[in-house]
Amino acid sequence: MRRAALVVLTAFICSTAEQALSADVSFVMRNEHPNAVEVELYSQDRKHVWPGGNQVYYLDDGESKQIHLSCKQGENICYGAWVSGDKQTYWGTGPNNKESCEDCCYVCEGGETEEINLVE
């Protein structure tokens, strides 16, 4: 009986600690380029990509989108965006997080980013 109670208590503490260390953030993105763009978000602190699974967030020309993420509190997340079908025209860290950038990363602290405008 004691062992079962200890296991349940340990699981509860671990679950509570994990919840305390997680947060949600919304990236607010607007495509002001004349072509559609694809977007991925990359953790700089662990090997994680949103949306993952070889998927991308897709924004038509003129479209705005809020991209909601569950992330770890304090995690540094950068966006990479590129013209659909043209990975040479990019913003932020570009496709596959391969480029360096200024002002394209945000700390996961809850809330939302200012609007990120992807322009020509």
Summary of the structure (lengths in Angstrom):
residues: 120
radius of gyration: 17.8
end to end distance: 65.7
largest distance: 65.8
contacts: 330
relative contact order: 0.26
helix: 18%
strand: 47%
